[in-house]
Amino acid sequence: MEFQSKAVQMKENVSKVIVGKGNVTDLILTALIAGGHVLLEDVPGTGKTMIAKSFAKSIDAEFARIQFTPDLLPSDITGINYYNQKQGEFVFRKGPVFSNILLADEINRATPRTQSALLECMEEHQVTVDGETRKLGFPFIVIATQNPIETAGTYQLPEAQLDRFLLQISMGYPKQNEELEIIKRFMTDSPLESLSAVCNADDVKGMVKEAEGVHVDEAIMNYIVDIADKTRNNINIAIGVSTRGVINMVKAVKAYAYINGRNYVVPEDVYNLAIPVFAHRILLSRGISDSAHREDVMREVIGQCKVPTEDWSK
């Protein structure tokens, strides 16, 4: 495949800045190629913003960052019509959402009204202001972050908005040897400053097109549907995975197989993506429905499903 090497170059480029998070890099790249969005949930200082900026600099594309706060308005995201006295007419001032990679920092600190301003952007890749609809550019990916520990002054993302994120990922703390390497890299200067682009929007478009052609066997599809169905019939789960979640899983596994150098999906792709794609889409019936508990329940569900064992390379 012509553009598959570009995916490898992007992963290598991000690894010049981010140490020991190859799996997170793969997942964000998967979301980009699958046309989805990412929610990074972790404590401050684990590299959420840094990895988003590394991806932005790896693509010759426009990057924007929004620091979400309680006083942020929807128009601060989408843009606003204002009266230009010199021109004698209303002019639209584009908001930061008119970019290719949008970093929504601490998204749960904004009010639900402001959070919902992203829904149309994420789902339809367009913005409607004062009755006029404007298309967003390509590629367009929202990388949102939130701190799961510090909840004072925050607004929990509603289930409808969580479902708009293709993946929810936790960065996690680095291992000791990885943290030592990070210290050495950032001792005198930030490697992010010297990072240069290795692909452009046309390359991403080529990767998306090629990933769409990745083969998904019917047995793999049945495996995905089986996992989703069991979330809807589990005593510990009040709301299971939606049909949109199943469709997004198929898109995700195709992109994941593609960036791993294959033109076909294997069961391991589904296994590796089941928690990042499905866990945030379920609501537990009792107890605390936080990320850790949802992931534990999803592991139990996955363990109940029969894994297909055919030769997928044929």
Sequence and secondary structure as in RCSB ss.txt:
>XXXX:A:sequence
MEFQSKAVQMKENVSKVIVGKGNVTDLILTALIAGGHVLLEDVPGTGKTMIAKSFAKSIDAEFARIQFTPDLLPS
DITGINYYNQKQGEFVFRKGPVFSNILLADEINRATPRTQSALLECMEEHQVTVDGETRKLGFPFIVIATQNPIE
TAGTYQLPEAQLDRFLLQISMGYPKQNEELEIIKRFMTDSPLESLSAVCNADDVKGMVKEAEGVHVDEAIMNYIV
DIADKTRNNINIAIGVSTRGVINMVKAVKAYAYINGRNYVVPEDVYNLAIPVFAHRILLSRGISDSAHREDVMRE
VIGQCKVPTEDWSK
>XXXX:A:secstr
 TTHHHHHHHHHHHTTTS S HHHHHHHHHHHHHT  EEEE  TTSSHHHHHHHHHHHEES EEEEE  TT  HH
HHHEEEEEETTTTEEEEEE TTSSSEEEEETGGGS HHHHHHHHHHHHHSEEEETTEEEE  SS EEEEEE SS 
 TT     HHHHTT SEEE      HHHHHHHHHHTTTS TTTT   SEEHHHHHHHHHHHHT B  HHHHHHHH
HHHHHHTT TTEEE   HHHHHHHHHHHHHHHHHTT SB  HHHHHHHHHHHHGGG EESSS   HHHHHHHHHH
HHHTS      TT 
